[in-house]
Amino acid sequence: MAVRIKSKWTEKSRAELSEDLVKENAQALAFIYWRVALDNAKNLHTEKYIYDNDEQRVKVIAEYLAMFLQMSDRLSYYMMDDSSRQSFITTLAMKLSDHMQDNASDLFGESDYRSSFIDMLNRRSAEYAEFDYSAEKGPSYSFMQCFGSNVQEVMSDDHHDNKWVIDQIMDIDGPDALEKATKALKQLFE
């Protein structure tokens, strides 16, 4: 399923964003990342991987968002100074948590989903810190394996075909999602 995402602004709208471009771009990326993560979570179902419930699907989306946040942090190192980068990543993480809060509340009822999502982002940050991700080469094999393992843990192997989800994530869905997310990030800062 193809997802169309606006990630280029006209010169006029770019000028309007210039006052707080870093935060505006982070907010725009959070929306784009949510859409890409949702599309990829749906694709797993299309590929015959089985979700037991909506909670699993939301957790898979969260894993995508955590990976996108790490990619954004690594690539923004080359695009902005440390202060702007910190503001960008903080705003991005907070906006992603807003999307998680809104969507989880719609699905599961009112509760605090934001805190557990931010806790997960912090745990994943520590995990991904062990692995390489460069602007030239992209993610290392270990980076992608970490992501695939996290998704596989969420999916569980209670269903026979789910044991192969790590291959789908590492070889097909993960690289495709990263390509879309990376393209959006780079276009916003051109």
LUMKOL-633028 format. One record per atom (N, C-alpha, C): residue in three letters; atom name; x, y, z. Coordinates in Angstrom, 2 decimals, padded with zeros to 5 digits. Each point is the difference from the previous one (the first is absolute). Layout:
<sites>
residuo;atomo;u;v;w
ALA;CA;X;Y;Z
...
</sites>
This chain:
<sites>
residuo;atomo;u;v;w
MET;N;000.85;-001.16;000.00
MET;CA;-000.85;001.16;000.00
MET;C;000.90;001.24;000.00
ALA;N;-000.20;000.87;-000.94
ALA;CA;000.81;001.21;-000.11
ALA;C;-000.60;001.11;000.84
VAL;N;000.87;000.75;000.63
VAL;CA;-000.42;001.13;000.80
VAL;C;000.57;001.26;-000.62
ARG;N;-000.84;000.97;-000.30
ARG;CA;000.45;001.28;-000.53
ARG;C;000.20;000.94;001.17
ILE;N;001.17;000.60;000.03
ILE;CA;000.32;000.88;001.11
ILE;C;000.59;001.29;-000.55
LYS;N;-000.55;001.13;000.45
LYS;CA;000.55;001.29;-000.40
LYS;C;001.18;000.29;000.92
SER;N;001.17;000.09;-000.60
SER;CA;001.18;000.33;000.79
SER;C;000.81;001.11;-000.64
LYS;N;-000.52;000.60;-001.05
LYS;CA;000.65;001.16;-000.61
LYS;C;-000.96;001.17;000.13
TRP;N;000.53;001.13;000.38
TRP;CA;-000.80;001.19;000.16
TRP;C;000.30;000.96;-001.13
THR;N;-000.97;000.79;-000.36
THR;CA;000.24;001.05;-000.99
THR;C;000.91;001.04;000.64
GLU;N;000.60;000.85;-000.83
GLU;CA;000.87;001.04;000.54
GLU;C;-000.75;000.90;000.97
LYS;N;-001.26;000.34;-000.32
LYS;CA;-000.77;000.85;000.89
LYS;C;-000.23;-000.68;001.35
SER;N;-000.42;-001.26;-000.03
SER;CA;-000.27;-000.68;001.27
SER;C;001.30;-000.26;000.76
ARG;N;001.10;-000.22;-000.70
ARG;CA;001.30;-000.16;000.65
ARG;C;000.36;001.28;000.75
ALA;N;-000.26;001.14;-000.63
ALA;CA;000.30;001.28;000.64
ALA;C;-000.84;000.18;001.26
GLU;N;-001.26;-000.43;-000.06
GLU;CA;-000.86;000.12;001.16
GLU;C;000.49;-000.88;001.15
LEU;N;000.65;-001.11;-000.32
LEU;CA;000.50;-000.92;001.02
LEU;C;001.34;000.44;000.58
SER;N;000.65;000.95;-000.63
SER;CA;001.37;000.31;000.36
SER;C;000.22;000.47;001.43
GLU;N;-001.00;000.58;000.63
GLU;CA;000.17;000.49;001.38
GLU;C;000.34;-001.13;000.96
ASP;N;-000.69;-001.08;-000.13
ASP;CA;000.25;-001.12;000.91
ASP;C;000.08;-001.28;-000.83
LEU;N;000.83;000.04;-001.02
LEU;CA;000.09;-001.07;-000.97
LEU;C;000.31;-001.36;000.63
VAL;N;000.89;-000.03;000.93
VAL;CA;000.39;-001.27;000.61
VAL;C;-001.19;-000.68;000.68
LYS;N;-000.74;000.74;000.80
LYS;CA;-001.16;-000.59;000.69
LYS;C;-001.12;-000.33;-000.97
GLU;N;-000.23;000.86;-000.98
GLU;CA;-001.03;-000.27;-001.00
GLU;C;000.33;-001.27;-000.79
ASN;N;001.27;-000.15;-000.36
ASN;CA;000.41;-001.20;-000.73
ASN;C;-000.16;-001.25;000.85
ALA;N;000.31;000.11;001.27
ALA;CA;-000.17;-001.14;000.91
ALA;C;-001.47;-000.40;000.08
GLN;N;-000.88;000.98;000.08
GLN;CA;-001.43;-000.29;000.07
GLN;C;-000.49;-000.63;-001.30
ALA;N;000.46;000.51;-001.12
ALA;CA;-000.39;-000.57;-001.29
ALA;C;000.52;-001.44;-000.14
LEU;N;001.24;-000.21;000.41
LEU;CA;000.57;-001.35;-000.08
LEU;C;-000.73;-000.98;000.90
ALA;N;-000.43;000.44;001.15
ALA;CA;-000.73;-000.90;000.90
ALA;C;-001.24;-000.54;-000.70
PHE;N;-000.70;000.86;-000.70
PHE;CA;-001.18;-000.44;-000.75
PHE;C;000.39;-000.97;-001.12
ILE;N;001.04;000.35;-000.74
ILE;CA;000.46;-000.86;-001.09
ILE;C;000.43;-001.36;000.55
TYR;N;000.77;000.02;001.08
TYR;CA;000.48;-001.25;000.59
TYR;C;-001.16;-000.86;000.48
TRP;N;-001.01;000.64;000.59
TRP;CA;-001.17;-000.77;000.45
TRP;C;-000.65;-000.69;-001.19
ARG;N;-000.17;000.72;-001.09
ARG;CA;-000.64;-000.57;-001.20
ARG;C;000.82;-001.15;-000.58
VAL;N;001.30;000.15;-000.07
VAL;CA;000.87;-001.05;-000.54
VAL;C;-000.04;-001.22;000.92
ALA;N;000.06;000.22;001.31
ALA;CA;-000.06;-001.11;000.96
ALA;C;-001.33;-000.73;-000.08
LEU;N;-001.08;000.74;-000.08
LEU;CA;-001.33;-000.61;-000.12
LEU;C;-000.10;-000.81;-001.29
ASP;N;000.48;000.55;-001.09
ASP;CA;-000.03;-000.70;-001.28
ASP;C;000.79;-001.32;000.08
ASN;N;001.14;000.03;000.66
ASN;CA;000.82;-001.21;000.11
ASN;C;-000.62;-001.01;000.96
ALA;N;-000.67;000.47;001.03
ALA;CA;-000.70;-000.93;000.90
ALA;C;-001.13;-000.70;-000.76
LYS;N;-000.69;000.76;-000.84
LYS;CA;-001.06;-000.60;-000.84
LYS;C;000.59;-000.99;-001.00
ASN;N;001.17;000.32;-000.53
ASN;CA;000.63;-000.88;-000.98
ASN;C;000.32;-001.37;000.60
LEU;N;000.40;-000.03;001.26
LEU;CA;000.27;-001.30;000.63
LEU;C;-001.24;-000.88;-000.04
HIS;N;-001.15;000.60;000.25
HIS;CA;-001.26;-000.76;-000.06
HIS;C;-000.25;-000.46;-001.44
THR;N;000.25;000.87;-000.96
THR;CA;-000.17;-000.35;-001.41
THR;C;000.91;-001.17;-000.38
GLU;N;001.18;-000.04;000.59
GLU;CA;000.95;-001.07;-000.28
GLU;C;-000.28;-001.27;000.82
LYS;N;-001.15;-000.04;000.64
LYS;CA;-000.50;-001.18;000.73
LYS;C;000.64;-000.23;001.37
TYR;N;000.62;001.05;000.56
TYR;CA;000.43;-000.10;001.39
TYR;C;-001.23;000.32;000.85
ILE;N;-000.08;-000.62;001.14
ILE;CA;-001.24;000.05;000.77
ILE;C;000.15;000.83;001.27
TYR;N;-000.88;000.99;000.12
TYR;CA;-000.12;000.78;001.23
TYR;C;-001.09;-000.65;000.84
ASP;N;000.26;-000.19;001.28
ASP;CA;-001.03;-000.52;000.89
ASP;C;-001.01;001.07;000.36
ASN;N;000.46;001.26;000.00
ASN;CA;-000.90;001.10;000.40
ASN;C;000.60;001.34;-000.44
ASP;N;-000.77;001.05;000.22
ASP;CA;000.46;001.34;-000.38
ASP;C;001.19;000.45;000.84
GLU;N;000.12;-000.51;001.20
GLU;CA;001.13;000.38;000.85
GLU;C;001.32;-000.41;-000.66
GLN;N;000.03;-001.19;-000.59
GLN;CA;001.21;-000.43;-000.71
GLN;C;000.30;000.93;-001.17
ARG;N;-001.02;000.34;-000.75
ARG;CA;000.19;000.88;-001.16
ARG;C;000.56;001.36;000.44
VAL;N;-000.54;000.56;001.08
VAL;CA;000.48;001.29;000.50
VAL;C;001.45;-000.12;000.49
LYS;N;000.34;-001.12;000.60
LYS;CA;001.39;-000.21;000.46
LYS;C;000.96;-000.13;-001.18
VAL;N;-000.45;-000.60;-001.10
VAL;CA;000.84;-000.06;-001.20
VAL;C;000.21;001.41;-000.54
ILE;N;-001.05;000.78;-000.03
ILE;CA;000.12;001.40;-000.43
ILE;C;001.01;000.73;000.89
ALA;N;-000.08;-000.23;001.30
ALA;CA;000.92;000.64;000.94
ALA;C;001.45;-000.39;-000.29
GLU;N;000.22;-001.26;-000.37
GLU;CA;001.37;-000.43;-000.34
GLU;C;000.52;000.73;-001.24
TYR;N;-000.86;000.17;-000.98
TYR;CA;000.39;000.78;-001.18
TYR;C;000.35;001.43;000.41
LEU;N;-000.82;000.60;000.82
LEU;CA;000.23;001.39;000.42
LEU;C;001.30;000.14;000.77
ALA;N;000.31;-000.98;000.84
ALA;CA;001.26;000.03;000.75
ALA;C;001.19;-000.08;-000.96
MET;N;-000.11;-000.86;-001.01
MET;CA;001.08;-000.11;-000.98
MET;C;000.14;001.31;-000.78
PHE;N;-001.13;000.59;-000.41
PHE;CA;000.05;001.27;-000.75
PHE;C;000.63;001.11;000.84
LEU;N;-000.30;000.01;001.28
LEU;CA;000.57;001.01;000.88
LEU;C;001.52;-000.15;000.06
GLN;N;000.47;-001.24;000.09
GLN;CA;001.44;-000.24;000.02
GLN;C;000.65;000.42;-001.31
MET;N;-000.63;-000.34;-001.12
MET;CA;000.52;000.40;-001.31
MET;C;000.06;001.52;-000.08
SER;N;-001.05;000.67;000.45
SER;CA;-000.06;001.46;-000.05
SER;C;001.10;000.61;000.84
ASP;N;000.24;-000.56;001.16
ASP;CA;001.06;000.51;000.87
ASP;C;001.36;-000.15;-000.68
ARG;N;000.24;-001.16;-000.58
ARG;CA;001.29;-000.24;-000.65
ARG;C;000.21;000.93;-001.20
LEU;N;-001.02;000.15;-000.83
LEU;CA;000.15;000.82;-001.20
LEU;C;-000.02;001.49;000.30
SER;N;-000.74;000.41;001.01
SER;CA;-000.06;001.43;000.33
SER;C;001.34;000.50;000.53
TYR;N;000.84;-000.90;000.47
TYR;CA;001.35;000.35;000.44
TYR;C;000.75;000.72;-001.12
TYR;N;-000.25;-000.41;-001.25
TYR;CA;000.68;000.59;-001.15
TYR;C;-000.73;001.22;-000.56
MET;N;-001.20;000.27;000.48
MET;CA;-000.83;001.05;-000.59
MET;C;-000.11;001.26;000.84
MET;N;000.30;-000.08;001.29
MET;CA;-000.22;001.16;000.86
MET;C;000.95;000.00;001.18
ASP;N;000.08;001.14;000.66
ASP;CA;000.86;000.09;001.17
ASP;C;-000.64;-000.75;001.17
ASP;N;000.77;-000.18;001.07
ASP;CA;-000.46;-000.82;001.13
ASP;C;-001.27;000.53;000.66
SER;N;-000.11;001.31;000.14
SER;CA;-001.18;000.58;000.63
SER;C;-001.24;-000.22;-000.85
SER;N;000.11;000.24;-001.30
SER;CA;-001.13;-000.23;-000.90
SER;C;-000.37;-001.48;-000.05
ARG;N;001.02;-000.83;-000.01
ARG;CA;-000.23;-001.46;-000.04
ARG;C;-000.75;-000.45;001.25
GLN;N;000.40;000.48;001.16
GLN;CA;-000.68;-000.37;001.24
GLN;C;-001.46;000.45;-000.03
SER;N;-000.24;001.20;-000.46
SER;CA;-001.36;000.52;-000.09
SER;C;-000.81;-000.82;-001.00
PHE;N;000.61;-000.33;-001.12
PHE;CA;-000.66;-000.78;-001.04
PHE;C;-000.39;-001.38;000.52
ILE;N;000.93;-000.72;000.61
ILE;CA;-000.28;-001.37;000.46
ILE;C;-000.99;000.01;001.15
THR;N;000.10;000.96;000.90
THR;CA;-000.95;000.09;001.11
THR;C;-001.41;000.29;-000.51
THR;N;-000.10;000.95;-000.93
THR;CA;-001.31;000.33;-000.57
THR;C;-000.57;-001.19;-000.76
LEU;N;000.85;-000.67;-000.76
LEU;CA;-000.44;-001.18;-000.76
LEU;C;-000.51;-001.08;000.95
ALA;N;000.75;-000.29;001.05
ALA;CA;-000.41;-001.03;000.96
ALA;C;-001.32;000.37;000.68
MET;N;-000.14;001.26;000.36
MET;CA;-001.23;000.43;000.67
MET;C;-001.20;-000.06;-000.95
LYS;N;000.21;000.38;-001.24
LYS;CA;-001.10;-000.05;-000.97
LYS;C;-000.37;-001.45;-000.33
LEU;N;001.00;-000.88;-000.09
LEU;CA;-000.29;-001.43;-000.19
LEU;C;-000.81;-000.53;001.18
SER;N;000.35;000.44;001.20
SER;CA;-000.75;-000.45;001.19
SER;C;-001.42;000.55;-000.02
ASP;N;-000.18;001.19;-000.56
ASP;CA;-001.37;000.54;-000.15
ASP;C;-000.82;-000.88;-000.94
HIS;N;000.61;-000.38;-001.12
HIS;CA;-000.71;-000.88;-000.94
HIS;C;-000.33;-001.34;000.66
MET;N;000.94;-000.54;000.75
MET;CA;-000.25;-001.27;000.69
MET;C;-001.14;000.17;001.01
GLN;N;000.03;001.07;000.76
GLN;CA;-001.04;000.25;001.00
GLN;C;-001.38;000.10;-000.67
ASP;N;-000.09;000.79;-001.05
ASP;CA;-001.28;000.20;-000.68
ASP;C;-000.54;-001.29;-000.60
ASN;N;000.84;-000.73;-000.69
ASN;CA;-000.46;-001.22;-000.67
ASN;C;-000.28;-001.13;000.97
ALA;N;000.82;-000.15;001.02
ALA;CA;-000.25;-001.04;001.00
ALA;C;-001.27;000.31;000.79
SER;N;-000.22;001.27;000.29
SER;CA;-001.24;000.38;000.72
SER;C;-001.23;-000.32;-000.84
ASP;N;000.09;000.25;-001.31
ASP;CA;-001.12;-000.34;-000.89
ASP;C;-000.28;-001.49;-000.01
LEU;N;001.05;-000.80;000.03
LEU;CA;-000.16;-001.46;-000.07
LEU;C;-000.36;-000.64;001.34
PHE;N;000.67;000.44;001.06
PHE;CA;-000.09;-000.71;001.27
PHE;C;-000.69;000.76;001.11
GLY;N;-000.37;001.25;-000.24
GLY;CA;-000.61;000.81;001.03
GLY;C;001.01;000.92;000.66
GLU;N;-000.50;000.94;000.74
GLU;CA;000.87;001.01;000.63
GLU;C;000.91;-000.64;001.05
SER;N;001.27;000.33;-000.10
SER;CA;001.02;-000.42;000.95
SER;C;001.28;000.74;-000.36
ASP;N;001.05;-000.20;000.77
ASP;CA;001.29;000.63;-000.30
ASP;C;000.85;-000.98;-000.81
TYR;N;-000.04;000.11;-001.31
TYR;CA;000.81;-000.83;-000.89
TYR;C;001.32;000.69;-000.32
ARG;N;000.04;001.29;000.19
ARG;CA;001.18;000.80;-000.32
ARG;C;001.20;-000.44;000.84
SER;N;-000.19;-000.16;001.30
SER;CA;001.12;-000.34;000.89
SER;C;000.65;-001.32;-000.36
SER;N;-000.79;-001.02;-000.24
SER;CA;000.59;-001.30;-000.34
SER;C;000.69;000.06;-001.37
PHE;N;-000.54;000.80;-000.92
PHE;CA;000.64;000.15;-001.30
PHE;C;001.36;000.70;000.15
ILE;N;000.05;001.05;000.79
ILE;CA;001.28;000.70;000.21
ILE;C;000.99;-000.90;000.72
ASP;N;-000.45;-000.80;000.95
ASP;CA;000.88;-000.97;000.66
ASP;C;000.59;-000.98;-001.02
MET;N;-000.86;-000.47;-000.93
MET;CA;000.47;-000.91;-001.03
MET;C;001.01;000.68;-000.91
LEU;N;-000.26;001.26;-000.37
LEU;CA;000.96;000.74;-000.83
LEU;C;001.36;000.10;000.69
ASN;N;-000.01;000.25;001.30
ASN;CA;001.25;000.10;000.75
ASN;C;000.74;-001.34;000.06
ARG;N;-000.75;-001.09;000.18
ARG;CA;000.64;-001.33;000.00
ARG;C;000.60;-000.31;-001.37
ARG;N;-000.76;000.29;-001.03
ARG;CA;000.49;-000.27;-001.36
ARG;C;001.20;000.87;-000.34
SER;N;000.00;001.21;000.50
SER;CA;001.14;000.89;-000.24
SER;C;001.28;-000.62;000.53
ALA;N;-000.08;-000.58;001.19
ALA;CA;001.17;-000.66;000.58
ALA;C;000.41;-001.23;-000.82
GLU;N;-000.98;-000.75;-000.49
GLU;CA;000.31;-001.18;-000.83
GLU;C;000.64;000.40;-001.32
TYR;N;-000.62;000.94;-000.70
TYR;CA;000.50;000.41;-001.32
TYR;C;001.35;000.72;000.09
ALA;N;000.32;000.57;001.14
ALA;CA;001.27;000.71;000.17
ALA;C;001.19;-000.93;-000.23
GLU;N;-000.21;-001.28;000.15
GLU;CA;001.07;-000.99;-000.18
GLU;C;000.33;-000.27;-001.47
PHE;N;-000.83;000.48;-000.91
PHE;CA;000.12;-000.38;-001.41
PHE;C;000.24;001.21;-000.90
ASP;N;000.70;-000.26;-001.10
ASP;CA;000.35;001.07;-000.94
ASP;C;-001.17;000.37;-000.90
TYR;N;-000.05;001.28;-000.31
TYR;CA;-000.92;000.53;-001.00
TYR;C;000.65;001.28;-000.51
SER;N;000.43;-000.04;-001.25
SER;CA;000.68;001.17;-000.55
SER;C;-000.77;000.59;-001.17
ALA;N;000.29;001.25;-000.30
ALA;CA;-000.66;000.68;-001.12
ALA;C;000.37;-000.67;-001.32
GLU;N;001.20;-000.50;-000.11
GLU;CA;000.46;-000.61;-001.24
GLU;C;-000.51;-001.42;-000.19
LYS;N;000.08;-000.80;001.03
LYS;CA;-000.33;-001.43;-000.12
LYS;C;-001.38;-000.37;000.53
GLY;N;-000.61;000.88;000.76
GLY;CA;-001.28;-000.33;000.59
GLY;C;000.18;-000.90;001.22
PRO;N;-001.01;-000.83;000.28
PRO;CA;000.07;-000.84;001.21
PRO;C;000.92;-001.19;-000.19
SER;N;000.68;-000.36;001.08
SER;CA;000.80;-001.22;-000.03
SER;C;-000.93;-001.21;000.08
TYR;N;000.55;-001.16;-000.29
TYR;CA;-000.78;-001.24;000.12
TYR;C;-000.51;-000.16;001.43
SER;N;000.84;000.30;000.97
SER;CA;-000.38;-000.14;001.41
SER;C;-001.14;000.95;000.38
PHE;N;000.02;001.20;-000.57
PHE;CA;-001.08;000.97;000.24
PHE;C;-001.32;-000.59;-000.48
MET;N;000.01;-000.54;-001.23
MET;CA;-001.23;-000.58;-000.56
MET;C;-000.41;-001.27;000.74
GLN;N;000.98;-000.76;000.45
GLN;CA;-000.32;-001.21;000.76
GLN;C;-000.65;000.35;001.33
CYS;N;000.45;001.06;000.62
CYS;CA;-000.61;000.47;001.25
CYS;C;-001.46;000.37;-000.26
PHE;N;-000.23;000.76;-001.07
PHE;CA;-001.36;000.39;-000.35
PHE;C;-000.86;-001.23;-000.29
GLY;N;000.51;-000.91;-000.81
GLY;CA;-000.75;-001.22;-000.34
GLY;C;-000.31;-000.84;001.22
SER;N;000.96;-000.11;000.90
SER;CA;-000.21;-000.78;001.23
SER;C;-001.08;000.62;000.88
ASN;N;000.00;001.32;000.07
ASN;CA;-001.01;000.69;000.80
ASN;C;-001.40;-000.23;-000.57
VAL;N;-000.12;000.06;-001.32
VAL;CA;-001.31;-000.24;-000.62
VAL;C;-000.40;-001.46;000.19
GLN;N;000.95;-000.91;-000.16
GLN;CA;-000.31;-001.41;000.16
GLN;C;-000.46;-000.30;001.43
GLU;N;000.62;000.64;000.97
GLU;CA;-000.42;-000.19;001.39
GLU;C;-001.44;000.46;000.21
VAL;N;-000.37;001.12;-000.62
VAL;CA;-001.38;000.49;000.09
VAL;C;-000.97;-000.98;-000.65
MET;N;000.37;-000.50;-001.18
MET;CA;-000.89;-000.87;-000.77
MET;C;-000.12;-001.39;000.62
SER;N;000.99;-000.42;000.73
SER;CA;000.08;-001.34;000.59
SER;C;-000.05;-001.07;-001.09
ASP;N;000.38;-001.19;000.35
ASP;CA;-000.06;-001.08;-000.99
ASP;C;-001.06;-001.03;000.37
ASP;N;-001.07;000.48;000.63
ASP;CA;-001.14;-000.86;000.29
ASP;C;-000.62;-000.51;-001.30
HIS;N;000.09;000.83;-001.04
HIS;CA;-000.48;-000.39;-001.32
HIS;C;001.22;-000.40;-000.83
HIS;N;-000.07;-001.12;-000.65
HIS;CA;001.13;-000.57;-000.72
HIS;C;000.72;001.01;-000.90
ASP;N;-000.73;000.71;-000.83
ASP;CA;000.63;000.91;-000.96
ASP;C;000.68;001.19;000.66
ASN;N;-000.40;000.36;001.20
ASN;CA;000.58;001.16;000.67
ASN;C;001.48;-000.18;000.34
LYS;N;000.49;-001.26;000.02
LYS;CA;001.41;-000.16;000.31
LYS;C;000.89;000.54;-001.10
TRP;N;-000.56;000.24;-001.18
TRP;CA;000.78;000.53;-001.12
TRP;C;-000.13;001.51;-000.13
VAL;N;-000.70;000.64;000.91
VAL;CA;-000.21;001.44;-000.11
VAL;C;001.32;000.77;000.05
ILE;N;000.99;-000.52;000.70
ILE;CA;001.29;000.69;000.08
ILE;C;000.63;000.12;-001.40
ASP;N;-000.16;-001.03;-000.81
ASP;CA;000.54;000.05;-001.37
ASP;C;-000.74;001.06;-000.83
GLN;N;-001.31;000.03;000.12
GLN;CA;-000.82;000.99;-000.71
GLN;C;000.41;001.41;000.41
ILE;N;000.21;000.20;001.29
ILE;CA;000.35;001.31;000.53
ILE;C;001.41;000.41;-000.42
MET;N;000.96;-000.89;000.13
MET;CA;001.39;000.34;-000.31
MET;C;000.26;000.15;-001.49
ASP;N;-000.64;-000.83;-000.81
ASP;CA;000.33;-000.04;-001.42
ASP;C;-000.91;000.84;-000.89
ILE;N;-001.25;000.19;000.40
ILE;CA;-000.96;000.65;-000.90
ILE;C;-000.62;001.24;000.65
ASP;N;-000.81;-000.19;001.02
ASP;CA;-000.78;001.10;000.56
ASP;C;000.86;001.07;000.68
GLY;N;000.98;-000.43;000.80
GLY;CA;000.85;000.97;000.70
GLY;C;000.77;000.90;-000.95
PRO;N;000.73;-000.57;-000.97
PRO;CA;000.72;000.87;-000.94
PRO;C;-000.92;000.91;-000.81
ASP;N;-001.16;-000.51;-000.40
ASP;CA;-000.96;000.83;-000.74
ASP;C;-000.50;001.15;000.86
ALA;N;-000.34;-000.28;001.23
ALA;CA;-000.48;001.04;000.91
ALA;C;001.09;001.03;000.29
LEU;N;001.22;-000.48;000.22
LEU;CA;001.11;000.93;000.25
LEU;C;000.27;000.88;-001.21
GLU;N;-000.12;-000.55;-001.19
GLU;CA;000.20;000.79;-001.21
GLU;C;-001.01;001.14;-000.07
LYS;N;-001.27;-000.30;000.28
LYS;CA;-001.05;001.03;-000.02
LYS;C;000.24;001.04;001.09
ALA;N;000.32;-000.45;001.20
ALA;CA;000.21;000.91;001.12
ALA;C;001.23;000.87;-000.22
THR;N;001.07;-000.59;-000.51
THR;CA;001.23;000.74;-000.26
THR;C;-000.22;001.04;-001.09
LYS;N;-000.71;-000.38;-001.03
LYS;CA;-000.30;000.93;-001.09
LYS;C;-000.79;001.19;000.53
ALA;N;-000.99;-000.25;000.83
ALA;CA;-000.81;001.09;000.57
ALA;C;000.86;000.92;000.85
LEU;N;000.86;-000.56;000.82
LEU;CA;000.88;000.80;000.86
LEU;C;000.90;000.88;-000.84
LYS;N;000.65;-000.58;-000.98
LYS;CA;000.93;000.77;-000.84
LYS;C;-000.72;001.08;-000.80
GLN;N;-001.19;-000.31;-000.52
GLN;CA;-000.73;000.99;-000.78
GLN;C;-000.44;001.19;000.85
LEU;N;-000.36;-000.26;001.24
LEU;CA;-000.44;001.10;000.85
LEU;C;001.14;000.97;000.33
PHE;N;001.23;-000.50;000.00
PHE;CA;001.13;000.85;000.34
PHE;C;000.80;000.46;-001.20
GLU;N;-000.50;-000.25;-001.21
GLU;CA;000.69;000.50;-001.20
GLU;C;-000.10;001.49;-000.10
</sites>
